[in-house]
Amino acid sequence: APNRSHSGYGGVRCLVGPLGCGLDLAAMRCLADILNGRGSLFFTGLFFCYGGLWVMAKRSGSYVVPFSFDLLSFGEAVGLAADTGRISGDAGPLLETVVDMLDELGRPDEYFDCIQVAGTNGKTSTTRFSAAILRGEGLKTALYTSPQLVRYPERMEVDGRVVSDEAFARGVSAAVEAGRRVNAHRLAAGERAYTITPFDLLTAAALVVFAEAAVDVAVLEVGMGGRWDATS
């Protein structure tokens, strides 16, 4: 779940996957909470209970990136997604990197509900099951998984379809500019530039893509997990 010291995802509900277990009853109940707006379910291992996870109201209206930016070609976007060394800093991996990038982007993550799926095994399956259930209930649903099988856009889906190369490149372009702006602010304030990892960049890009697509809910699979995971 998000660190309470920062602004969090809009309407966050968090589903933590078990060690190789399927979706089953507990996950179904978590999804029911999303649909019914009753609260949140924290699911870990073979046990589940209702918890007091942090929930925020979603923003109304349409999301628009709050600054102008140069559009990268698809090849350039893939190149940066594979290696952000050209925009890295020396502050080390931090959750604050993505938080500040999202602030610069106008908090695209606050325009839809989120489910975060974490665990050792079975994350992608649980993520896809969850997205399919939400889609079946009539919600416009985004999916964020990793790694890709062949092409980078496969990490981002909207309503069961991989996003277009153009949408992928646009999301990465916006995220790159946000990272550049954040690090420029930090350097001007005498602070060290953030190290923007490929996963940081792709997570921010995905949230922009999903917000611009006006999804109702996004199901996010964690990367490595833990304190510094960009999806947190």
Disulfide bonds with the S-S distance in Angstrom:
none
